[in-house]
């Protein structure tokens, strides 16, 4: 969105991959349960630093 692109340090890259993976898993689990339990994708993302 209106975020600046952070320099691709190894730490940031790993954190992004981890967040992406956990978001995918959360989506999968939410889909298995009821659609009401689904979390909006923005809530699954950590605040950009």
PQR file of N, CA, C, O and H, with PARSE charges and radii, in Angstrom:
ATOM      1  N   UNK A   1       0.845  -1.195   0.000 -0.4000 1.5000
ATOM      2  CA  UNK A   1       0.000   0.000   0.000 -0.0000 2.0000
ATOM      3  C   UNK A   1       0.887   1.254   0.000  0.5500 1.7000
ATOM      4  O   UNK A   1       1.671   1.449  -0.929 -0.5500 1.4000
ATOM      5  N   UNK A   2       0.776   2.090   1.013 -0.4000 1.5000
ATOM      6  CA  UNK A   2       1.594   3.293   1.042 -0.0000 2.0000
ATOM      7  C   UNK A   2       2.898   3.083   1.781  0.5500 1.7000
ATOM      8  O   UNK A   2       3.456   4.020   2.353 -0.5500 1.4000
ATOM      9  H   UNK A   2       0.140   1.931   1.767  0.4000 1.0000
ATOM     10  N   UNK A   3       3.393   1.829   1.769 -0.4000 1.5000
ATOM     11  CA  UNK A   3       4.606   1.532   2.516 -0.0000 2.0000
ATOM     12  C   UNK A   3       5.833   1.678   1.623  0.5500 1.7000
ATOM     13  O   UNK A   3       5.786   1.401   0.425 -0.5500 1.4000
ATOM     14  H   UNK A   3       2.940   1.068   1.305  0.4000 1.0000
ATOM     15  N   UNK A   4       6.929   2.117   2.229 -0.4000 1.5000
ATOM     16  CA  UNK A   4       8.187   2.187   1.485 -0.0000 2.0000
ATOM     17  C   UNK A   4       8.767   0.783   1.391  0.5500 1.7000
ATOM     18  O   UNK A   4       8.605  -0.025   2.304 -0.5500 1.4000
ATOM     19  H   UNK A   4       6.967   2.343   3.203  0.4000 1.0000
ATOM     20  N   UNK A   5       9.432   0.503   0.299 -0.4000 1.5000
ATOM     21  CA  UNK A   5      10.067  -0.815   0.169 -0.0000 2.0000
ATOM     22  C   UNK A   5      11.323  -0.849   1.021  0.5500 1.7000
ATOM     23  O   UNK A   5      12.235  -0.041   0.845 -0.5500 1.4000
ATOM     24  H   UNK A   5       9.564   1.160  -0.443  0.4000 1.0000
ATOM     25  N   UNK A   6      11.354  -1.789   1.941 -0.4000 1.5000
ATOM     26  CA  UNK A   6      12.523  -1.902   2.814 -0.0000 2.0000
ATOM     27  C   UNK A   6      13.666  -2.557   2.058  0.5500 1.7000
ATOM     28  O   UNK A   6      13.437  -3.383   1.175 -0.5500 1.4000
ATOM     29  H   UNK A   6      10.613  -2.445   2.084  0.4000 1.0000
ATOM     30  N   UNK A   7      14.896  -2.192   2.398 -0.4000 1.5000
ATOM     31  CA  UNK A   7      16.046  -2.855   1.766 -0.0000 2.0000
ATOM     32  C   UNK A   7      15.990  -4.345   2.056  0.5500 1.7000
ATOM     33  O   UNK A   7      15.665  -4.748   3.173 -0.5500 1.4000
ATOM     34  H   UNK A   7      15.083  -1.520   3.115  0.4000 1.0000
ATOM     35  N   UNK A   8      16.303  -5.164   1.062 -0.4000 1.5000
ATOM     36  CA  UNK A   8      16.155  -6.607   1.244 -0.0000 2.0000
ATOM     37  C   UNK A   8      17.314  -7.179   2.036  0.5500 1.7000
ATOM     38  O   UNK A   8      18.255  -7.743   1.476 -0.5500 1.4000
ATOM     39  H   UNK A   8      16.567  -4.836   0.155  0.4000 1.0000
ATOM     40  N   UNK A   9      17.230  -7.024   3.349 -0.4000 1.5000
ATOM     41  CA  UNK A   9      18.221  -7.682   4.194 -0.0000 2.0000
ATOM     42  C   UNK A   9      17.729  -9.100   4.446  0.5500 1.7000
ATOM     43  O   UNK A   9      16.536  -9.377   4.323 -0.5500 1.4000
ATOM     44  H   UNK A   9      16.466  -6.566   3.803  0.4000 1.0000
ATOM     45  N   UNK A  10      18.635  -9.990   4.794 -0.4000 1.5000
ATOM     46  CA  UNK A  10      18.255 -11.393   5.008 -0.0000 2.0000
ATOM     47  C   UNK A  10      17.177 -11.509   6.070  0.5500 1.7000
ATOM     48  O   UNK A  10      16.257 -12.319   5.953 -0.5500 1.4000
ATOM     49  H   UNK A  10      19.604  -9.765   4.894  0.4000 1.0000
ATOM     50  N   UNK A  11      17.301 -10.680   7.121 -0.4000 1.5000
ATOM     51  CA  UNK A  11      16.343 -10.741   8.232 -0.0000 2.0000
ATOM     52  C   UNK A  11      14.938 -10.376   7.759  0.5500 1.7000
ATOM     53  O   UNK A  11      13.970 -11.079   8.051 -0.5500 1.4000
ATOM     54  H   UNK A  11      18.048 -10.023   7.216  0.4000 1.0000
ATOM     55  N   UNK A  12      14.842  -9.279   7.034 -0.4000 1.5000
ATOM     56  CA  UNK A  12      13.537  -8.811   6.557 -0.0000 2.0000
ATOM     57  C   UNK A  12      12.922  -9.832   5.604  0.5500 1.7000
ATOM     58  O   UNK A  12      11.721 -10.099   5.640 -0.5500 1.4000
ATOM     59  H   UNK A  12      15.628  -8.708   6.797  0.4000 1.0000
ATOM     60  N   UNK A  13      13.776 -10.394   4.751 -0.4000 1.5000
ATOM     61  CA  UNK A  13      13.298 -11.380   3.780 -0.0000 2.0000
ATOM     62  C   UNK A  13      12.710 -12.594   4.500  0.5500 1.7000
ATOM     63  O   UNK A  13      11.627 -13.073   4.165 -0.5500 1.4000
ATOM     64  H   UNK A  13      14.752 -10.177   4.721  0.4000 1.0000
ATOM     65  N   UNK A  14      13.458 -13.080   5.503 -0.4000 1.5000
ATOM     66  CA  UNK A  14      13.000 -14.251   6.262 -0.0000 2.0000
ATOM     67  C   UNK A  14      11.695 -13.940   6.980  0.5500 1.7000
ATOM     68  O   UNK A  14      10.788 -14.771   7.014 -0.5500 1.4000
ATOM     69  H   UNK A  14      14.338 -12.691   5.775  0.4000 1.0000
ATOM     70  N   UNK A  15      11.600 -12.750   7.550 -0.4000 1.5000
ATOM     71  CA  UNK A  15      10.390 -12.361   8.275 -0.0000 2.0000
ATOM     72  C   UNK A  15       9.195 -12.308   7.327  0.5500 1.7000
ATOM     73  O   UNK A  15       8.091 -12.730   7.672 -0.5500 1.4000
ATOM     74  H   UNK A  15      12.337 -12.075   7.522  0.4000 1.0000
ATOM     75  N   UNK A  16       9.437 -11.782   6.124 -0.4000 1.5000
ATOM     76  CA  UNK A  16       8.360 -11.687   5.132 -0.0000 2.0000
ATOM     77  C   UNK A  16       7.890 -13.078   4.721  0.5500 1.7000
ATOM     78  O   UNK A  16       6.691 -13.332   4.609 -0.5500 1.4000
ATOM     79  H   UNK A  16      10.333 -11.440   5.843  0.4000 1.0000
ATOM     80  N   UNK A  17       8.847 -13.973   4.500 -0.4000 1.5000
ATOM     81  CA  UNK A  17       8.490 -15.350   4.108 -0.0000 2.0000
ATOM     82  C   UNK A  17       7.711 -16.019   5.228  0.5500 1.7000
ATOM     83  O   UNK A  17       6.717 -16.706   4.992 -0.5500 1.4000
ATOM     84  H   UNK A  17       9.821 -13.767   4.591  0.4000 1.0000
ATOM     85  N   UNK A  18       8.184 -15.804   6.457 -0.4000 1.5000
ATOM     86  CA  UNK A  18       7.522 -16.414   7.619 -0.0000 2.0000
ATOM     87  C   UNK A  18       6.089 -15.885   7.735  0.5500 1.7000
ATOM     88  O   UNK A  18       5.153 -16.660   7.935 -0.5500 1.4000
ATOM     89  H   UNK A  18       8.991 -15.246   6.648  0.4000 1.0000
ATOM     90  N   UNK A  19       5.923 -14.579   7.610 -0.4000 1.5000
ATOM     91  CA  UNK A  19       4.592 -13.972   7.715 -0.0000 2.0000
ATOM     92  C   UNK A  19       3.679 -14.495   6.614  0.5500 1.7000
ATOM     93  O   UNK A  19       2.507 -14.790   6.846 -0.5500 1.4000
ATOM     94  H   UNK A  19       6.683 -13.950   7.448  0.4000 1.0000
ATOM     95  N   UNK A  20       4.240 -14.603   5.412 -0.4000 1.5000
ATOM     96  CA  UNK A  20       3.463 -15.083   4.270 -0.0000 2.0000
ATOM     97  C   UNK A  20       2.996 -16.511   4.521  0.5500 1.7000
ATOM     98  O   UNK A  20       1.843 -16.861   4.268 -0.5500 1.4000
ATOM     99  H   UNK A  20       5.192 -14.362   5.224  0.4000 1.0000
ATOM    100  N   UNK A  21       3.929 -17.335   5.030 -0.4000 1.5000
ATOM    101  CA  UNK A  21       3.605 -18.734   5.272 -0.0000 2.0000
ATOM    102  C   UNK A  21       2.527 -18.865   6.346  0.5500 1.7000
ATOM    103  O   UNK A  21       1.585 -19.641   6.190 -0.5500 1.4000
ATOM    104  H   UNK A  21       4.865 -17.050   5.235  0.4000 1.0000
ATOM    105  N   UNK A  22       2.664 -18.105   7.437 -0.4000 1.5000
ATOM    106  CA  UNK A  22       1.683 -18.192   8.516 -0.0000 2.0000
ATOM    107  C   UNK A  22       0.327 -17.660   8.053  0.5500 1.7000
ATOM    108  O   UNK A  22      -0.717 -18.157   8.476 -0.5500 1.4000
ATOM    109  H   UNK A  22       3.430 -17.475   7.564  0.4000 1.0000
ATOM    110  N   UNK A  23       0.347 -16.650   7.184 -0.4000 1.5000
ATOM    111  CA  UNK A  23      -0.911 -16.114   6.658 -0.0000 2.0000
ATOM    112  C   UNK A  23      -1.617 -17.174   5.810  0.5500 1.7000
ATOM    113  O   UNK A  23      -2.835 -17.335   5.879 -0.5500 1.4000
ATOM    114  H   UNK A  23       1.195 -16.246   6.841  0.4000 1.0000
ATOM    115  N   UNK A  24      -0.821 -17.895   5.007 -0.4000 1.5000
ATOM    116  CA  UNK A  24      -1.398 -18.952   4.168 -0.0000 2.0000
ATOM    117  C   UNK A  24      -2.005 -20.045   5.033  0.5500 1.7000
ATOM    118  O   UNK A  24      -3.094 -20.546   4.753 -0.5500 1.4000
ATOM    119  H   UNK A  24       0.169 -17.764   4.951  0.4000 1.0000
ATOM    120  N   UNK A  25      -1.276 -20.412   6.102 -0.4000 1.5000
ATOM    121  CA  UNK A  25      -1.771 -21.461   6.995 -0.0000 2.0000
ATOM    122  C   UNK A  25      -3.052 -21.002   7.694  0.5500 1.7000
ATOM    123  O   UNK A  25      -4.000 -21.774   7.832 -0.5500 1.4000
ATOM    124  H   UNK A  25      -0.391 -20.005   6.329  0.4000 1.0000
ATOM    125  N   UNK A  26      -3.073 -19.760   8.126 -0.4000 1.5000
ATOM    126  CA  UNK A  26      -4.252 -19.225   8.811 -0.0000 2.0000
ATOM    127  C   UNK A  26      -5.455 -19.253   7.871  0.5500 1.7000
ATOM    128  O   UNK A  26      -6.573 -19.566   8.281 -0.5500 1.4000
ATOM    129  H   UNK A  26      -2.302 -19.132   8.014  0.4000 1.0000
ATOM    130  N   UNK A  27      -5.208 -18.922   6.608 -0.4000 1.5000
ATOM    131  CA  UNK A  27      -6.284 -18.934   5.612 -0.0000 2.0000
ATOM    132  C   UNK A  27      -6.806 -20.356   5.432  0.5500 1.7000
ATOM    133  O   UNK A  27      -8.011 -20.592   5.348 -0.5500 1.4000
ATOM    134  H   UNK A  27      -4.300 -18.668   6.275  0.4000 1.0000
ATOM    135  N   UNK A  28      -5.858 -21.300   5.376 -0.4000 1.5000
ATOM    136  CA  UNK A  28      -6.241 -22.696   5.184 -0.0000 2.0000
ATOM    137  C   UNK A  28      -7.106 -23.172   6.351  0.5500 1.7000
ATOM    138  O   UNK A  28      -8.137 -23.816   6.158 -0.5500 1.4000
ATOM    139  H   UNK A  28      -4.879 -21.109   5.445  0.4000 1.0000
ATOM    140  N   UNK A  29      -6.664 -22.839   7.564 -0.4000 1.5000
ATOM    141  CA  UNK A  29      -7.394 -23.268   8.756 -0.0000 2.0000
ATOM    142  C   UNK A  29      -8.765 -22.587   8.813  0.5500 1.7000
ATOM    143  O   UNK A  29      -9.763 -23.212   9.170 -0.5500 1.4000
ATOM    144  H   UNK A  29      -5.827 -22.315   7.721  0.4000 1.0000
ATOM    145  N   UNK A  30      -8.800 -21.311   8.460 -0.4000 1.5000
ATOM    146  CA  UNK A  30     -10.069 -20.580   8.494 -0.0000 2.0000
ATOM    147  C   UNK A  30     -11.043 -21.173   7.484  0.5500 1.7000
ATOM    148  O   UNK A  30     -12.241 -21.278   7.746 -0.5500 1.4000
ATOM    149  H   UNK A  30      -7.989 -20.803   8.170  0.4000 1.0000
ATOM    150  N   UNK A  31     -10.506 -21.563   6.315 -0.4000 1.5000
ATOM    151  CA  UNK A  31     -11.354 -22.150   5.283 -0.0000 2.0000
ATOM    152  C   UNK A  31     -11.932 -23.479   5.743  0.5500 1.7000
ATOM    153  O   UNK A  31     -13.048 -23.847   5.376 -0.5500 1.4000
ATOM    154  H   UNK A  31      -9.533 -21.478   6.103  0.4000 1.0000
ATOM    155  N   UNK A  32     -11.155 -24.194   6.554 -0.4000 1.5000
ATOM    156  CA  UNK A  32     -11.616 -25.484   7.051 -0.0000 2.0000
ATOM    157  C   UNK A  32     -12.760 -25.288   8.047  0.5500 1.7000
ATOM    158  O   UNK A  32     -13.660 -26.121   8.152 -0.5500 1.4000
ATOM    159  H   UNK A  32     -10.248 -23.894   6.852  0.4000 1.0000
ATOM    160  N   UNK A  33     -12.708 -24.178   8.771 -0.4000 1.5000
ATOM    161  CA  UNK A  33     -13.768 -23.890   9.740 -0.0000 2.0000
ATOM    162  C   UNK A  33     -14.870 -23.087   9.051  0.5500 1.7000
ATOM    163  O   UNK A  33     -15.164 -23.319   7.879 -0.5500 1.4000
ATOM    164  H   UNK A  33     -11.977 -23.501   8.685  0.4000 1.0000
ATOM    165  N   UNK A  34     -15.468 -22.167   9.753 -0.4000 1.5000
ATOM    166  CA  UNK A  34     -16.544 -21.384   9.148 -0.0000 2.0000
ATOM    167  C   UNK A  34     -15.973 -20.119   8.508  0.5500 1.7000
ATOM    168  O   UNK A  34     -14.959 -19.605   8.979 -0.5500 1.4000
ATOM    169  H   UNK A  34     -15.229 -21.978  10.706  0.4000 1.0000
ATOM    170  N   UNK A  35     -16.596 -19.608   7.453 -0.4000 1.5000
ATOM    171  CA  UNK A  35     -16.117 -18.387   6.789 -0.0000 2.0000
ATOM    172  C   UNK A  35     -16.109 -17.179   7.723  0.5500 1.7000
ATOM    173  O   UNK A  35     -15.387 -16.209   7.488 -0.5500 1.4000
ATOM    174  H   UNK A  35     -17.421 -20.025   7.071  0.4000 1.0000
ATOM    175  N   UNK A  36     -16.913 -17.245   8.779 -0.4000 1.5000
ATOM    176  CA  UNK A  36     -16.971 -16.127   9.725 -0.0000 2.0000
ATOM    177  C   UNK A  36     -15.644 -16.006  10.481  0.5500 1.7000
ATOM    178  O   UNK A  36     -15.251 -14.915  10.894 -0.5500 1.4000
ATOM    179  H   UNK A  36     -17.499 -18.033   8.969  0.4000 1.0000
ATOM    180  N   UNK A  37     -14.958 -17.150  10.656 -0.4000 1.5000
ATOM    181  CA  UNK A  37     -13.705 -17.146  11.408 -0.0000 2.0000
ATOM    182  C   UNK A  37     -12.532 -16.661  10.557  0.5500 1.7000
ATOM    183  O   UNK A  37     -11.429 -16.469  11.070 -0.5500 1.4000
ATOM    184  H   UNK A  37     -15.277 -18.036  10.320  0.4000 1.0000
ATOM    185  N   UNK A  38     -12.766 -16.467   9.274 -0.4000 1.5000
ATOM    186  CA  UNK A  38     -11.683 -16.042   8.386 -0.0000 2.0000
ATOM    187  C   UNK A  38     -11.156 -14.668   8.805  0.5500 1.7000
ATOM    188  O   UNK A  38     -11.928 -13.749   9.079 -0.5500 1.4000
ATOM    189  H   UNK A  38     -13.661 -16.623   8.858  0.4000 1.0000
ATOM    190  N   UNK A  39      -9.831 -14.550   8.849 -0.4000 1.5000
ATOM    191  CA  UNK A  39      -9.220 -13.279   9.237 -0.0000 2.0000
ATOM    192  C   UNK A  39      -8.879 -12.494   7.979  0.5500 1.7000
ATOM    193  O   UNK A  39      -8.354 -13.070   7.026 -0.5500 1.4000
ATOM    194  H   UNK A  39      -9.204 -15.297   8.627  0.4000 1.0000
ATOM    195  N   UNK A  40      -9.163 -11.202   7.949 -0.4000 1.5000
ATOM    196  CA  UNK A  40      -8.774 -10.401   6.785 -0.0000 2.0000
ATOM    197  C   UNK A  40      -7.268 -10.466   6.590  0.5500 1.7000
ATOM    198  O   UNK A  40      -6.532 -10.448   7.577 -0.5500 1.4000
ATOM    199  H   UNK A  40      -9.590 -10.734   8.723  0.4000 1.0000
ATOM    200  N   UNK A  41      -6.782 -10.543   5.359 -0.4000 1.5000
ATOM    201  CA  UNK A  41      -5.345 -10.701   5.095 -0.0000 2.0000
ATOM    202  C   UNK A  41      -4.478  -9.618   5.727  0.5500 1.7000
ATOM    203  O   UNK A  41      -3.316  -9.867   6.049 -0.5500 1.4000
ATOM    204  H   UNK A  41      -7.380 -10.558   4.558  0.4000 1.0000
ATOM    205  N   UNK A  42      -5.029  -8.420   5.909 -0.4000 1.5000
ATOM    206  CA  UNK A  42      -4.234  -7.341   6.491 -0.0000 2.0000
ATOM    207  C   UNK A  42      -3.925  -7.639   7.953  0.5500 1.7000
ATOM    208  O   UNK A  42      -2.872  -7.239   8.450 -0.5500 1.4000
ATOM    209  H   UNK A  42      -5.973  -8.218   5.648  0.4000 1.0000
ATOM    210  N   UNK A  43      -4.814  -8.326   8.645 -0.4000 1.5000
ATOM    211  CA  UNK A  43      -4.608  -8.609  10.065 -0.0000 2.0000
ATOM    212  C   UNK A  43      -3.507  -9.643  10.253  0.5500 1.7000
ATOM    213  O   UNK A  43      -2.887  -9.702  11.315 -0.5500 1.4000
ATOM    214  H   UNK A  43      -5.669  -8.651   8.241  0.4000 1.0000
ATOM    215  N   UNK A  44      -3.258 -10.457   9.230 -0.4000 1.5000
ATOM    216  CA  UNK A  44      -2.255 -11.514   9.346 -0.0000 2.0000
ATOM    217  C   UNK A  44      -0.850 -10.973   9.121  0.5500 1.7000
ATOM    218  O   UNK A  44       0.134 -11.654   9.410 -0.5500 1.4000
ATOM    219  H   UNK A  44      -3.762 -10.408   8.368  0.4000 1.0000
ATOM    220  N   UNK A  45      -0.753  -9.745   8.605 -0.4000 1.5000
ATOM    221  CA  UNK A  45       0.557  -9.175   8.312 -0.0000 2.0000
ATOM    222  C   UNK A  45       1.089  -8.383   9.502  0.5500 1.7000
ATOM    223  O   UNK A  45       0.351  -7.610  10.113 -0.5500 1.4000
ATOM    224  H   UNK A  45      -1.552  -9.192   8.371  0.4000 1.0000
ATOM    225  N   UNK A  46       2.364  -8.570   9.833 -0.4000 1.5000
ATOM    226  CA  UNK A  46       2.970  -7.791  10.929 -0.0000 2.0000
ATOM    227  C   UNK A  46       3.159  -6.340  10.491  0.5500 1.7000
ATOM    228  O   UNK A  46       3.299  -6.072   9.297 -0.5500 1.4000
ATOM    229  H   UNK A  46       2.963  -9.198   9.336  0.4000 1.0000
ATOM    230  N   UNK A  47       3.165  -5.413  11.426 -0.4000 1.5000
ATOM    231  CA  UNK A  47       3.368  -3.996  11.061 -0.0000 2.0000
ATOM    232  C   UNK A  47       4.713  -3.804  10.394  0.5500 1.7000
ATOM    233  O   UNK A  47       5.718  -4.334  10.869 -0.5500 1.4000
ATOM    234  H   UNK A  47       3.051  -5.631  12.396  0.4000 1.0000
ATOM    235  N   UNK A  48       4.753  -3.065   9.312 -0.4000 1.5000
ATOM    236  CA  UNK A  48       6.007  -2.848   8.584 -0.0000 2.0000
ATOM    237  C   UNK A  48       6.923  -1.954   9.408  0.5500 1.7000
ATOM    238  O   UNK A  48       6.486  -0.954   9.978 -0.5500 1.4000
ATOM    239  H   UNK A  48       3.937  -2.634   8.927  0.4000 1.0000
ATOM    240  N   UNK A  49       8.183  -2.321   9.462 -0.4000 1.5000
ATOM    241  CA  UNK A  49       9.144  -1.506  10.224 -0.0000 2.0000
ATOM    242  C   UNK A  49      10.138  -0.869   9.280  0.5500 1.7000
ATOM    243  O   UNK A  49      11.031  -0.144   9.720 -0.5500 1.4000
ATOM    244  H   UNK A  49       8.538  -3.133   8.999  0.4000 1.0000
TER
END
